Amino acid sequence: MLGTGPAPGVRRLRPEPPEELPSQENLLLAAAYVSDAQYNRNVPFQTSPRAVRLYGLYNHRATQAATYFFICVNLSLALFEEPALFPLPFWATSAAEVLCLTAFFGRLVHFAKVTPQKVFWKDTKNICIMVTIALTLIDLIIYGSLEAAHIHSIRWSRALRPVFLINFPESRQIRRAFRSIRNTLPDILYVLLLFLFSVLMFSLMALKLFGDRGLKTAEGTPYFTNLLEITFELYVLVTTANSPDVMMPAYNSQWWYALFFVAYLVVNTYIFMSVFLAVVYNNYRKHLKNEIRKLACLKRHKMVEAFHLLKVKVGPESVVTEAVWKRLARAVAPGISSSHLELLLRISDEGQKGHVDKTNFLRLADLLNIEVVTVNIRRHPLEAWVPRVYQSSASLLVQRMVRHRIFVWVYDVIILINAVFIALDERNPFISHAEWLFLSLYVLEILLKLYTHEPRAYFGRKQFWNWFDTLIIIAALVAMVANATIQSARKYKSQQILDIVLILRILRLLRVIVSIQRFRVIVTTLINIGPTMIMFGGLIFVVYYAFAVVGMELFHDKVRFFDPNFTAPAALVCGNPALAGSAFARDRYCRNNFNDLASALVVLTELTVVNQWHVIAGGFALVTHQAAKLYFILFHVVVVILIINIFVAFILEAFFVAYSLEKSEIETAIEKKIQELGVGIPEEDEQDGQLTDVDTMEGGLGRGDGDSRRAAWKGLYCRIASKKYRTVDTLLQRMFESEIAPDDEGPSLDEILNFSPSDMYPKNPNFENSA
């Protein structure tokens, strides 16, 4: 174990006698504050012992997992309700929904028990949940009564189901994104109004230019004679979905008419859409920074509160004793190992004085967020079983060859040659036999690597690429053997197995990512910004779900899909005569319907891509009413112009930050202490990519000099494995935390909750400096 004795020449100060050690209640309350700071929770809770214990249960993983389970069940009910992909009786889906609502109400009551009443009733998200539960129950009763009387009705409350996903505290990131978008809307509204004014101006000009010239479209209908139709067509032109079709009748009449459409595209597509992106992202980012600033100040506030609960006087300063610090760390992270705890204590108690001062105590939440692992460099089993053979000159030559860079280059060339063969006709016997040759070479490569590297290290928990490579090769080998066996035994080929073999052959080309270092860096960066993409994915899912439910109520059974071999006249018009002669029916878009949740989500995805979205909108307008186009325009404004613009811009910035971000100050401090203790993995080994077996930090860190420690560890080293800090949100939070002086306790809780972008903004925000 790491020693806790004082360093030479350092006298350990003891707490003054009048001070009392903190009670168990104060320790649990401090642990709740530190846990909130660690996970960036900003829930105000009561400080009574009973409320603190209930708050701990509220944040327990099991209760959070149960909440998400019921949210998923509630959202998935749309798959089983009419119009349904998998129809179930109304009583079954309604019973499941009532069960989910009961769970949500219980979760809300639990939350009310831990928060002050004034705070609970002022919290908008609690009111939203209660109102949604009440409206859903009312809708269930009305719909069930009408169904019993055989009267058709609609389930309008289904569109409210994402409210539960948004408003429970576990979804604070999605809620924060919605809140930032809501705050951005006033600034976007002015640009949107100006954009619509521009479209209307061009629509009026088009009506005057082309309306009285007797022009016809390709379908033979009058060209640009109705102002509303012109406005819709020009709005679609902004997305380029109907270009150049919409301009061809005018262009065919007079070539210089094309100048009108060129001017329109320059103004509205290239200028206004770029302004939209700039305004949306700039305002979103401004409000997001304000949210992150609140988190940073709340984090400091909670850590200061925890310090005041546990502090004792040692001389002139207030500190937390070593024993209390350890109890607190174990209360916050019960699974932390003794050696990991001692390492963090060494960092916090730099002089080994037996206590932790305020500045170092405030870093506890950040220290616990960084995962420290041990790297176990084990001997190869063959070296223990047959040492003479494994250490022979021929064996060492093979190992040097496998470790050499040329070995990787040779297999890169083999992969590229294999790619050429995959593109050729596999029915050729030569190509078929060549596939067996390539597969044999890949198997040989894995065997040579297992011979050279210790197997447990090769298949360690962190060796993703080795697992990926091996599983792909084994799956391809099994599939090819199975196909060859079936072909020889039954004299025919299994098409499904052939499809699997083909896919696995193509996936083998992904081995290039393993071989080229820059590719691996890019993929690793994409993995690091995964939480940001997941947050926006949840945001888009909520919008998709609401629009899908509304679309099912508006358009279900208006369009029907028939098998391609079905020759009845109804199949040619997607089951609706109103589509006769339309581009929707002519292009066989019958499967693009809102007859169930899955189909609706596919249609919304197509609308997001915007290619041919006007054909889909026009088809549903024909089978209902021309006003139905407003549904599709609204979806385009909300998703494509607003959310997708934010998503693209934020992902680009997140990628840039994660690609260039260096270690934080706390990560550097941990690595420095690991090196001082003499148990750090050599930097050159990490750079050379040597395989090591990674485990969580267990065992003890022995005292004494570096040589004795290394001898005791026998090749066991430590390093940082966590990438949790390499996210955009944390980078912003680190930027704002740098604005707060170490001895500054920050503003009061009321001041923090009332922050606004104008009065609490960083003086000189700089990504490079914070990184």
Buried (B, 14 or more C-beta within 10 A) or exposed (E): EBBBEBEEEEEBBEBEEEEEEBEEBBBBBBBBBBBBBBEBBBBBBBBEBEBBBBBBEBBEEEBBEBBBEBBEBBBEBBBBBBBBBEBBEBEEBBEBBEEBBEBBEBBBEBBBBBBBEEBBEEBEBBEBBEEBBEBBBEBBEBBBEEBEEEEEEBBBBBBBBBBBBBBBBBBBBBBBBBBBBEBBEEBBEEBBEEBBEBBBEBBEBBBEBBBEBEBEBEEEEBBBBEBEBBBBBBBBBBBEBBBEBBBBBBBEBEEEBBEBBEEBBEBBBEEBBEEBBEBBBEBBBBBBBBBBBBBBBBBBBBBBBBBBBBBBEBEEEBBBBBEBBBBBBBBBBEEBBBBBBBBBBBBBBEEBBBBBBBEBBBBBBBBBBBEBBBBBBBEBEBBEEEEEEBEEEEBEEBBEEBBEEEBBEBBBEBBEEBBEBBEEEBEEEEBBEBBEEBBEBBBEBBEBBBBBBBBBBBBBEBBBBBBBBBEBBBBBBBBBEBBBEBBEEEEEEBEEBBEBBEEBBEBBBBBBBBBEEEEBEBBBBBEBBBBBBEBBEBBBBBBBBBBBBBBBBBBBBBBBBBEEEEEEEEBBBBBBEBBEEBBBBBEBBBBBBBBBBEBBBBBBEBBBEBEBBBBBBBBBBBBBEEEBBEBBBEBBBBBBBBBBBBBEBBBEBBBBBBBEBEBBEBBEBBBEBBBEBBBBBEEEBEEEEBBBBBBBBEBBBBBEEEEEBBEBBEEBBBBBBEBEBBBBBBBBBBBBBBBBEEEEBBBEBEEBBEBEBEEBBBEEBEBEEBB
